[in-house]
Structures are given as C-alpha cells and as structure tokens.
C-alpha cells in the first residue's frame, strides 16, 4: 500500500504546486504555459504505474524487482526468509503465467498464419517452451488426411513463428490419443 500512497502523494503534490504557481502568477500569457506544464506533469504522474505494463516482459521486470528488493540483503532474519520464499513463488507464478500467455498467443498466431483451406483442417495448435525459440516445439493436430499437405503446414507455421521447420510437428487428430 505504500507504493500507492507514494504515487498519490506525488499526484497531489504536483496538483498543489501547480495551483499555487498559478495563483502567484499575474493573469497573463504565462499562466497558459504553467497550466500546460502542470497538466503534462499530472498526466505523467497518473500514467506512471501503467507504463511498465505496456513495455515488453513486464512480468520479468516485476519478478526481478521483487527479487532484488527481497534478496539483496544477505543478513535477513528467519521471518524474512519466509517472505523470500513467498516472493520466489510469486515470481515463479508470474513466469508461468507469462509462459502460458505466450503459448496461447503463439498458437493463435501460428493458426492464423495458415491459408484458409489448410486452417479449416486444423483441430488444435499447441506450443511448448514458448519463451525460447531454440527449445520451442509446435504441434499441429489436423483432421484425418485428405488432400492435406503437412509439409506446407509445417513450413507456414515455422515461418510465422521464426523457428526451423523441424520444430513443428503435424499430426493426425487420431494420433493425439496415443
């Protein structure tokens, strides 16, 4: 709650300083500039908690900040070690959530990259190890083969995700249960 309190104090402080500065200035052309500067400062302060979430890898940043905050002091007491474990679990949960989101997004991206005749034959696309291009594996389950071109599906998905075609497996839907 202290981060919220600091943020709120920052916003209120900017508003107060701007109000005082506006009252102290004579009513002239300079007041417009003061209002503009205060407005920009208020917008920046209001958006400051949101901006890190808009950058890439926000979960990694949050986890590393939590880790640095909790693990930087080597002489922590036993009570703090419990908090460290909780922070580690939280960081691991953030990494897991980010990996799941990435897997879902990449699977949707790969399926959308397929041309319509091939996409209609696809049952499911799954991605494993989505955060590492070297270890990423993609499995595309398709309906029982008719005039289906597994090589074209493999190449299209690999090209869309920027990975070698060898990391893409196209399987018949019936093979999935084996």
Secondary structure, DSSP 8 states (H G I E B T S, - for coil): -HHHHHHHHHHHHHHHHHHHHHHHS-SSHHHHHHHHHHHHHHHHHHHHHHHHHHSTTHHHHHHHHHHHHHHS-TT--HHHHHHHHHHHHHHHHHHHHHHHHHHHHHHHHHHHHS-HHHHTTEEEEEEESTT-TTT-EEEEEESS-SS--HHHHHHHHHHHHTS-GGGEEEEEGGGGG-
